[in-house]
Structures are given as C-alpha cells and as structure tokens.
C-alpha cells in the first residue's frame, strides 16, 4: 500500500492540517529515506520519514501507509518514532536555555530607560516643540 506524504503526515497527526504538511514539504523540511520530497511523493511501508521542526529533526518509520486520519490511539500501529535521544536532549536544552535576559541596547526601551530619557530631556537647556512633549 502507498500514500501521499502530505496525507500520511496529516493522518498520523504529525501536522494539524494537510496544508501545513504540504507547506513543510515545499519548504524542504520533509525527507523520505534521506531525500527531500514534494507533497505528492508516495510513501510505502518500511520507509523512514524525517521531519525537521527546528531545532529538532524527528524520525519516523512507516508501519502502514494510510491517507485517512485515524484516532490518536491507533497512531502507534501506523508509525514508529525512531527519533534519536540526542534530538530530544537538544530540544530540552533549547527549552531550558530560552529567553533569560535581553542584552543592553536591544529591543524596546524599558520603563527605566523611558524615565531616564524624560529626565534628560526635561533638564535640557532648549525647548522642544509640543509635538515632542514626553511628559503627557
């Protein structure tokens, strides 16, 4: 039996919609047996599918090629997750090392930065036009 890769990815619940699965194929994030594929590529039983969802590349073995969506309890009969443990470690490291502190000078000014700016401008010897009034 064979199935289109975009339909298979959707039917085994790797992607929420078939459109998202097809877009992932078009962007080169899906490969079958190490070869990047288009959404119309067919998969067969025994194929290995790699799905790149940065920063992790998931790997699945096709146990049954289906095109109709199945219940979540039946998914283990359709595919086997063979993603290496180091990929999950990478995901965990990324989760732990997430947003810690913004570097000074990057992003929006903080409330303290705004107040410092207002103090500086209010102490200046020249007058600003009303359109630049920050004290409102």
N, CA, C and O of each residue as an XYZ file, in Angstrom:
544
protein
N       0.848     -1.187      0.000
C       0.000      0.000      0.000
C       0.885      1.240      0.000
O       2.011      1.201      0.498
N       0.389      2.327     -0.549
C       1.132      3.583     -0.603
C       0.195      4.753     -0.318
O      -1.024      4.653     -0.450
N       0.818      5.876      0.083
C       0.039      7.072      0.404
C       0.890      8.298      0.104
O       2.119      8.241      0.167
N       0.237      9.396     -0.218
C       0.947     10.667     -0.403
C       1.558     11.083      0.929
O       0.952     10.882      1.982
N       2.754     11.659      0.887
C       3.447     12.038      2.118
C       2.676     13.098      2.897
O       2.614     13.030      4.124
N       2.086     14.077      2.210
C       1.364     15.115      2.948
C       0.128     14.537      3.654
O      -0.191     14.922      4.779
N      -0.557     13.614      2.980
C      -1.721     12.977      3.608
C      -1.299     12.080      4.770
O      -1.971     12.035      5.801
N      -0.185     11.366      4.601
C       0.283     10.478      5.659
C       0.691     11.280      6.899
O       0.347     10.905      8.020
N       1.420     12.377      6.700
C       1.844     13.216      7.826
C       0.637     13.768      8.589
O       0.653     13.867      9.816
N      -0.395     14.120      7.848
C      -1.622     14.625      8.473
C      -2.377     13.497      9.170
O      -2.873     13.674     10.282
N      -2.464     12.340      8.518
C      -3.279     11.251      9.059
C      -2.693     10.644     10.329
O      -3.441     10.124     11.157
N      -1.364     10.697     10.503
C      -0.758     10.164     11.729
C      -0.481     11.269     12.740
O       0.249     11.070     13.711
N      -1.069     12.429     12.502
C      -1.088     13.541     13.460
C       0.277     14.166     13.731
O       0.525     14.653     14.835
N       1.159     14.158     12.742
C       2.422     14.876     12.886
C       2.170     16.359     12.641
O       2.788     17.217     13.272
N       1.252     16.652     11.714
C       0.839     18.029     11.447
C      -0.664     18.150     11.665
O      -1.413     17.198     11.450
N      -1.093     19.331     12.094
C      -2.502     19.555     12.421
C      -3.387     19.565     11.184
O      -4.522     19.089     11.226
N      -2.869     20.110     10.073
C      -3.652     20.134      8.835
C      -2.806     19.620      7.679
O      -1.577     19.610      7.748
N      -3.465     19.203      6.641
C      -2.750     18.728      5.457
C      -2.032     19.882      4.767
O      -0.965     19.685      4.186
N      -2.602     21.075      4.824
C      -1.975     22.246      4.217
C      -0.631     22.538      4.877
O       0.345     22.837      4.189
N      -0.575     22.455      6.199
C       0.685     22.685      6.904
C       1.703     21.615      6.520
O       2.884     21.918      6.352
N       1.256     20.370      6.381
C       2.143     19.280      5.970
C       2.691     19.525      4.564
O       3.878     19.319      4.310
N       1.823     19.966      3.656
C       2.269     20.249      2.283
C       3.252     21.415      2.254
O       4.231     21.382      1.508
N       2.999     22.442      3.057
C       3.922     23.588      3.120
C       5.286     23.166      3.647
O       6.314     23.647      3.170
N       5.300     22.269      4.632
C       6.569     21.769      5.167
C       7.348     21.023      4.087
O       8.573     21.130      4.015
N       6.641     20.272      3.253
C       7.298     19.567      2.142
C       7.894     20.570      1.152
O       9.027     20.413      0.697
N       7.117     21.594      0.830
C       7.570     22.602     -0.135
C       8.770     23.373      0.379
O       9.612     23.807     -0.407
N       8.858     23.550      1.696
C       9.985     24.283      2.283
C      11.208     23.402      2.491
O      12.235     23.882      2.971
N      11.120     22.124      2.141
C      12.258     21.220      2.252
C      12.476     20.677      3.653
O      13.590     20.271      3.985
N      11.455     20.658      4.472
C      11.601     20.191      5.850
C      11.273     18.710      6.016
O      11.449     18.150      7.097
N      10.796     18.077      4.945
C      10.424     16.670      4.998
C      11.322     15.893      4.045
O      11.521     16.288      2.896
N      11.860     14.787      4.539
C      12.630     13.916      3.661
C      12.229     12.468      3.923
O      11.918     12.086      5.051
N      12.244     11.680      2.862
C      11.922     10.262      2.943
C      13.167      9.499      2.542
O      13.685      9.673      1.439
N      13.646      8.653      3.442
C      14.873      7.884      3.225
C      16.040      8.796      2.850
O      16.870      8.433      2.016
N      16.104      9.980      3.465
C      17.221     10.894      3.263
C      17.105     11.807      2.058
O      18.040     12.557      1.777
N      15.990     11.775      1.330
C      15.797     12.595      0.136
C      14.632     13.554      0.372
O      13.541     13.131      0.755
N      14.871     14.864      0.138
C      13.786     15.832      0.285
C      12.701     15.543     -0.749
O      12.993     15.193     -1.893
N      11.442     15.696     -0.328
C      10.333     15.305     -1.184
C       9.317     16.424     -1.349
O       9.243     17.356     -0.548
N       8.534     16.299     -2.420
C       7.391     17.176     -2.658
C       6.170     16.554     -1.992
O       6.195     15.376     -1.633
N       5.094     17.336     -1.823
C       3.901     16.805     -1.153
C       3.273     15.591     -1.843
O       2.600     14.796     -1.188
N       3.481     15.435     -3.144
C       2.843     14.338     -3.875
C       3.640     13.034     -3.828
O       3.175     12.018     -4.347
N       4.813     13.038     -3.226
C       5.640     11.827     -3.125
C       4.889     10.763     -2.333
O       4.259     11.066     -1.320
N       4.957      9.522     -2.795
C       4.279      8.444     -2.084
C       5.245      7.768     -1.117
O       6.435      7.622     -1.396
N       4.705      7.365      0.019
C       5.487      6.606      0.994
C       4.953      5.190      1.054
O       3.772      4.944      0.810
N       5.830      4.272      1.378
C       5.476      2.859      1.461
C       5.848      2.343      2.843
O       6.590      2.991      3.581
N       5.333      1.184      3.181
C       5.667      0.574      4.463
C       7.167      0.321      4.522
O       7.760     -0.185      3.569
N       7.774      0.678      5.651
C       9.211      0.489      5.826
C      10.037      1.727      5.543
O      11.219      1.762      5.884
N       9.444      2.755      4.922
C      10.179      3.994      4.651
C      10.468      4.733      5.958
O       9.743      4.596      6.943
N      11.536      5.511      5.940
C      11.880      6.356      7.082
C      11.613      7.800      6.693
O      12.124      8.278      5.680
N      10.813      8.497      7.497
C      10.445      9.886      7.231
C      11.112     10.769      8.279
O      10.971     10.535      9.479
N      11.843     11.794      7.814
C      12.448     12.771      8.718
C      11.679     14.075      8.596
O      11.436     14.566      7.494
N      11.296     14.634      9.751
C      10.541     15.878      9.807
C      11.384     16.873     10.592
O      11.673     16.661     11.769
N      11.775     17.958      9.934
C      12.609     18.968     10.584
C      11.711     20.079     11.103
O      11.137     20.851     10.334
N      11.602     20.143     12.427
C      10.898     21.233     13.108
C      11.952     21.867     14.009
O      12.148     21.432     15.143
N      12.640     22.909     13.496
C      13.798     23.441     14.221
C      13.499     23.674     15.686
O      12.432     24.182     16.028
N      14.421     23.312     16.549
C      15.781     22.839     16.308
C      15.911     21.322     16.205
O      17.032     20.812     16.171
N      14.813     20.592     16.155
C      14.850     19.131     16.209
C      14.460     18.522     14.866
O      13.623     19.062     14.144
N      15.085     17.380     14.544
C      14.686     16.595     13.381
C      14.121     15.278     13.892
O      14.856     14.441     14.417
N      12.817     15.098     13.736
C      12.155     13.885     14.173
C      12.251     12.830     13.085
O      12.253     13.161     11.899
N      12.331     11.561     13.477
C      12.391     10.457     12.519
C      11.284      9.457     12.839
O      11.051      9.111     13.997
N      10.611      9.003     11.791
C       9.517      8.057     11.957
C       9.662      6.942     10.928
O      10.094      7.177      9.799
N       9.300      5.736     11.326
C       9.278      4.607     10.402
C       7.822      4.334     10.049
O       6.972      4.216     10.932
N       7.540      4.234      8.758
C       6.174      3.991      8.287
C       5.861      2.505      8.467
O       6.490      1.650      7.844
N       4.887      2.210      9.324
C       4.452      0.827      9.519
C       3.272      0.494      8.620
O       3.100     -0.642      8.178
N       2.451      1.536      8.359
C       1.291      1.352      7.487
C       1.043      2.668      6.765
O       0.926      3.714      7.404
N       0.964      2.624      5.449
C       0.718      3.830      4.649
C      -0.790      4.047      4.559
O      -1.510      3.268      3.935
N      -1.252      5.128      5.198
C      -2.687      5.435      5.194
C      -2.891      6.872      4.742
O      -1.991      7.703      4.873
N      -4.063      7.163      4.216
C      -4.388      8.525      3.791
C      -5.558      9.104      4.562
O      -5.865     10.287      4.412
N      -6.216      8.301      5.383
C      -7.343      8.780      6.190
C      -6.888      8.960      7.624
O      -6.172      8.119      8.167
N      -7.301     10.045      8.229
C      -6.899     10.356      9.599
C      -7.458      9.307     10.558
O      -8.605      8.876     10.439
N      -6.611      8.909     11.515
C      -7.021      7.901     12.484
C      -6.995      8.502     13.881
O      -6.410      9.561     14.108
N      -7.630      7.816     14.802
C      -7.636      8.262     16.189
C      -6.234      8.199     16.781
O      -5.385      7.439     16.316
N      -6.005      8.997     17.799
C      -4.681      9.077     18.407
C      -4.237      7.726     18.969
O      -3.041      7.437     18.991
N      -5.168      6.903     19.418
C      -4.808      5.596     19.973
C      -4.310      4.630     18.906
O      -3.588      3.684     19.223
N      -4.683      4.852     17.645
C      -4.272      3.959     16.555
C      -2.960      4.372     15.896
O      -2.409      3.616     15.096
N      -2.456      5.558     16.220
C      -1.237      6.071     15.580
C      -0.042      5.136     15.765
O       0.709      4.951     14.808
N       0.182      4.528     16.952
C       1.340      3.629     17.087
C       1.314      2.431     16.134
O       2.363      1.846     15.862
N       0.151      2.060     15.629
C       0.066      0.972     14.659
C       0.465      1.432     13.257
O       0.795      0.610     12.403
N       0.434      2.749     13.019
C       0.710      3.298     11.693
C       2.163      3.747     11.529
O       2.696      3.748     10.419
N       2.811      4.135     12.661
C       4.186      4.627     12.580
C       4.927      4.312     13.867
O       4.324      4.068     14.912
N       6.252      4.324     13.765
C       7.113      4.117     14.922
C       8.051      5.304     15.023
O       8.704      5.670     14.046
N       8.120      5.903     16.197
C       9.003      7.048     16.414
C      10.412      6.525     16.663
O      10.660      5.852     17.664
N      11.342      6.835     15.748
C      12.726      6.375     15.882
C      13.678      7.562     16.025
O      14.849      7.476     15.655
N      13.169      8.662     16.562
C      13.984      9.864     16.762
C      15.073      9.565     17.787
O      14.777      9.051     18.866
N      16.342      9.883     17.461
C      17.430      9.638     18.416
C      17.271     10.483     19.679
O      16.705     11.576     19.647
N      17.779      9.956     20.785
C      17.663     10.631     22.071
C      18.368     11.984     22.061
O      17.923     12.910     22.739
N      19.454     12.118     21.308
C      20.185     13.396     21.293
C      19.328     14.531     20.743
O      19.542     15.686     21.110
N      18.359     14.232     19.870
C      17.464     15.266     19.355
C      16.541     15.784     20.461
O      16.264     16.981     20.538
N      16.071     14.874     21.313
C      15.232     15.296     22.435
C      16.047     16.061     23.470
O      15.541     16.983     24.110
N      17.324     15.672     23.635
C      18.207     16.419     24.532
C      18.403     17.836     24.019
O      18.422     18.787     24.800
N      18.549     17.977     22.713
C      18.691     19.288     22.095
C      17.444     20.137     22.338
O      17.548     21.332     22.615
N      16.279     19.526     22.237
C      15.021     20.225     22.484
C      14.940     20.686     23.944
O      14.516     21.807     24.222
N      15.347     19.820     24.865
C      15.316     20.167     26.285
C      16.301     21.296     26.597
O      15.982     22.203     27.365
N      17.482     21.243     26.009
C      18.481     22.305     26.218
C      17.958     23.633     25.691
O      18.174     24.674     26.311
N      17.280     23.605     24.564
C      16.711     24.814     23.986
C      15.605     25.373     24.882
O      15.464     26.588     25.023
N      14.830     24.484     25.480
C      13.743     24.907     26.368
C      14.315     25.536     27.642
O      13.821     26.562     28.110
N      15.352     24.918     28.193
C      15.967     25.434     29.421
C      16.685     26.744     29.163
O      16.573     27.680     29.955
N      17.413     26.820     28.074
C      18.218     27.999     27.781
C      17.463     29.081     27.054
O      18.081     29.934     26.416
N      16.151     29.077     27.127
C      15.326     30.051     26.410
C      15.670     31.492     26.741
O      16.835     31.821     26.967
N      14.685     32.331     26.769
C      14.875     33.757     26.988
C      15.248     33.998     28.446
O      14.448     33.733     29.343
N      16.451     34.494     28.686
C      16.908     34.728     30.038
C      16.958     36.218     30.333
O      16.297     36.690     31.258
N      17.736     36.963     29.554
C      17.878     38.390     29.787
C      18.168     39.062     28.462
O      18.935     38.542     27.651
N      17.561     40.208     28.238
C      17.827     40.897     26.981
C      19.133     41.660     27.116
O      19.435     42.222     28.169
N      19.893     41.674     26.051
C      21.150     42.406     26.047
C      20.856     43.903     26.054
O      19.892     44.360     25.439
N      21.691     44.655     26.751
C      21.501     46.101     26.850
C      21.547     46.728     25.464
O      22.419     46.412     24.655
N      20.612     47.606     25.205
C      20.594     48.299     23.915
C      19.785     47.606     22.850
O      19.641     48.133     21.747
N      19.259     46.449     23.144
C      18.468     45.726     22.142
C      17.005     45.730     22.534
O      16.677     45.684     23.719
N      16.145     45.784     21.569
C      14.716     45.735     21.828
C      14.154     47.066     22.275
O      14.812     48.102     22.174
N      12.935     47.026     22.768
C      12.260     48.241     23.218
C      12.888     48.762     24.493
O      13.419     47.990     25.291
N      12.829     50.085     24.689
C      13.341     50.631     25.947
C      12.466     50.177     27.118
O      11.254     50.011     26.980
N      13.095     49.984     28.251
C      12.348     49.624     29.444
C      11.733     50.873     30.051
O      11.991     51.988     29.599
N      10.919     50.676     31.077
C      10.306     51.809     31.755
C      11.396     52.704     32.355
O      11.279     53.929     32.326
N      12.438     52.102     32.888
C      13.548     52.873     33.457
C      14.237     53.686     32.353
O      14.569     54.854     32.554
N      14.447     53.068     31.197
C      15.054     53.793     30.077
C      14.204     54.999     29.694
O      14.734     56.081     29.444
N      12.890     54.814     29.648
C      11.992     55.913     29.283
C      12.079     57.037     30.308
O      12.137     58.210     29.939
N      12.089     56.693     31.572
C      12.168     57.714     32.617
C      13.496     58.458     32.553
O      13.528     59.676     32.722
N      14.576     57.751     32.314
C      15.885     58.402     32.171
C      15.879     59.366     30.998
O      16.451     60.453     31.078
N      15.227     58.966     29.898
C      15.140     59.832     28.732
C      14.331     61.093     29.049
O      14.711     62.198     28.661
N      13.218     60.916     29.757
C      12.390     62.063     30.136
C      13.161     63.017     31.049
O      13.089     64.234     30.877
N      13.897     62.470     32.018
C      14.698     63.311     32.918
C      15.757     64.077     32.135
O      15.992     65.259     32.385
N      16.382     63.406     31.202
C      17.417     64.056     30.405
C      16.823     65.189     29.573
O      17.394     66.277     29.507
N      15.686     64.938     28.942
C      15.075     65.953     28.083
C      14.489     67.108     28.898
O      14.483     68.247     28.432
N      14.001     66.830     30.101
C      13.446     67.920     30.912
C      14.552     68.827     31.456
O      14.291     69.988     31.768
N      15.774     68.319     31.574
C      16.904     69.113     32.058
C      17.628     69.838     30.926
O      18.575     70.583     31.179
N      17.203     69.634     29.708
C      17.930     70.236     28.586
C      17.677     71.750     28.518
O      16.591     72.209     28.872
N      18.666     72.523     28.067
C      18.548     73.977     28.026
C      17.643     74.490     26.912
O      17.282     75.666     26.927
N      17.268     73.668     25.962
C      16.413     74.133     24.872
C      15.023     73.529     25.019
O      14.830     72.497     25.662
N      14.069     74.206     24.405
C      12.676     73.759     24.465
C      12.356     72.909     23.242
O      12.762     73.229     22.125
N      11.639     71.846     23.462
C      11.174     71.020     22.364
C       9.794     71.491     21.928
O       9.032     72.001     22.750
N       9.456     71.331     20.652
C       8.096     71.660     20.214
C       7.097     70.762     20.942
O       7.448     69.691     21.438
N       5.841     71.224     20.996
C       4.803     70.490     21.727
C       4.583     69.067     21.191
O       4.202     68.167     21.940
N       4.824     68.877     19.901
C       4.618     67.540     19.323
C       5.588     66.502     19.887
O       5.340     65.303     19.766
N       6.695     66.944     20.505
C       7.658     66.043     21.102
C       7.556     66.010     22.621
O       8.488     65.579     23.300
N       6.433     66.462     23.152
C       6.277     66.517     24.605
C       6.114     65.107     25.145
O       5.143     64.429     24.811
N       7.053     64.649     25.980
C       7.040     63.313     26.543
C       6.374     63.255     27.914
O       6.162     62.171     28.456
N       6.050     64.395     28.465
C       5.533     64.441     29.831
C       4.057     64.090     29.924
O       3.523     64.013     31.031
N       3.394     63.880     28.829
C       1.962     63.591     28.860
C       1.669     62.266     29.472
O       0.506     61.876     29.571
